[in-house]
Amino acid sequence: MSPTRVTHPQDDGRGEHFRVRIEGFGVGTWDLDLKTMEWEWSDTSKALLGVSPDQPESYELFLSRLEPKDRERVESAVRRVRERGGGFDVSFRVSGAIGGEKWIRARAGLIHDEAGAARHLSGIFLDIDEEKHVEEALRTRETHLRSILHTVPDAMIVIDGRGIVQLFSTAAERLFGWSEQEAIGQNVSILMPEPDRARHDGYIARYRSTQDPHIIGIGRIVTGKRRDGTTFPMHLSIGEMQSGGEPYFTGFVRDLTEHQKTQAQLQELQSELVHVSRLSAMGEMASALAHELNQPLAAISNYMKGSRRLLAGSADPNLAKIESALDRAAEQAVRAGQIIRRLRDFVARGESEKRVESLSKLIEEAGALGLAGAREQNVQLRFSLDQNADLVLADRVQIQQVLVNLFRNALEAMAQSPRRELVVTNARVGDDMIEVEVSDTGSGFQDDVIPNLFQTFFTTKETGMGVGLSISRSIIEAHGGRMWAESNASGGATFRFTLPAADES
């Protein structure tokens, strides 16, 4: 409101008429004599500030209705206008208003006397409470959105229909190496290597002309480019929205670098486990064959010796040759038995590389291999692991081989079960051993199965070889532990094995 040279607004009949009209719209009027500090305000102004109509008018009464922090600000604005001139526009809160705190906006202009001196500050009060609440709600929503953008693990990028970055989340800053201030306003193609960088504007133009939604809402694996020029694999999902008739695209980006490294490590571990499993199976089969062949070889040697004694009284002219042949055959049978015994000793004496390992980590890595597809089969997994019984002295690959075998057996046993739950726990047994328990809710064991469960070539599966559990028990026993099985209360199977505890000091 610009300064005006009049004596007083009430001296003008047209001004009074105008004042009455604006008050009819809920706008209050007020006037402050800057020389005497006399205060006048309308009934509408009093109602807006929560003052009864019969209360005496005063500048102090007006100030008393303001929140303490706002009162100082209003007084400072009045002094500034009185001393320097200019307009008056201040928003403040009224305390104790009906319904609680209320926001009011005061606007006014200077009125000069005939000598040109500032005499009155005359203006209006506006109820801006609703606008303030809307403003606060928008501010709260923006703050909430900002907090999400700062904490969401996936990078989030918003671009307009020309490919210009409008929003760049904190995760995007970490992932691509650009700050939010640097990225906003640039073309999103800076985040892409060639040839996608050169083609991206064409992709957007083609989408806007054809409206073909083949890129919207569908995740795909693409290559991203960091600020330093390095590239990385990423999973990209794109959403679209319209605002003001213009399209905006939101991209959600997940870095797949660690995922691919993990996949490669799992594949390497799986290959290693398969290799060790095959070697163990060969060793177990060799041991079993050695045990089985040793007996018939011993029988052959005995039969040879018995045949030689039967020929002792014979007058056959070839007797010497026959006795020599029998002696040599017996010697070869004994030699074959010695070779087989040495093979058994070699297999049984096979040393493994034992180190201090974290049992929880072994179980986690083995679960990634042996429990693949468990979620699709609606199997509930529960690892209840005691960190105070975590360190064991073990060969990592061999123990993971045992765990993978138990996990896969459990999944197969629960394939037809209405309830599918796999529980893995650990506990310290005595001072020097740790026990691991793997329980399922599968079909369990028949009465005659458990005594033969760990025998080589014994199996209850149609396509099983019957060496998995036998190998597993051999591995555990080679570690100085033991392994056994039992039925559990849910009707399923529980396998337990022990390993030597490692010194945690």
Salt bridges, closest charged atoms under 4 A:
GLU16 OE2 - ARG19 NH2 2.33
GLU23 OE2 - ARG19 NH1 3.68
ASP31 OD2 - HIS8 NE2 3.83
ASP31 OD2 - HIS120 ND1 2.80
ASP33 OD1 - ARG119 NE 3.16
GLU57 OE2 - LYS46 NZ 3.79
GLU60 OE1 - ARG71 NH2 2.88
ASP70 OD1 - ARG73 NH2 2.83
ASP70 OD2 - ARG93 NE 2.91
GLU75 OE1 - ARG71 NE 3.93
ASP89 OD2 - ARG105 NH2 2.59
ASP89 OD2 - ARG107 NE 3.46
GLU101 OE2 - ARG93 NH1 3.99
ASP129 OD2 - HIS133 NE2 3.18
GLU135 OE2 - ARG139 NH2 2.62
GLU136 OE1 - ARG139 NH1 2.69
ASP154 OD2 - ARG254 NH2 3.03
ASP160 OD2 - ARG162 NH2 3.29
GLU180 OE2 - ARG146 NH1 2.76
GLU182 OE1 - ARG227 NH1 2.66
ASP212 OD2 - HIS214 ND1 3.25
GLU246 OE1 - ARG208 NH2 3.56
ASP255 OD2 - ARG226 NH2 3.78
GLU258 OE2 - LYS261 NZ 3.93
GLU272 OE1 - ARG396 NH2 3.82
GLU323 OE1 - ARG308 NH2 3.83
ASP327 OD1 - ARG308 NE 2.88
GLU353 OE2 - ARG355 NH2 2.51
GLU412 OE1 - LYS461 NZ 3.17
GLU421 OE2 - ARG382 NH1 2.25
GLU421 OE1 - ARG419 NH2 3.08
GLU435 OE2 - ARG496 NH1 3.29
GLU437 OE1 - ARG496 NH1 2.42
GLU477 OE2 - ARG473 NE 3.89
GLU486 OE2 - ARG496 NH2 2.80
GLU504 OE2 - ARG428 NH2 3.24
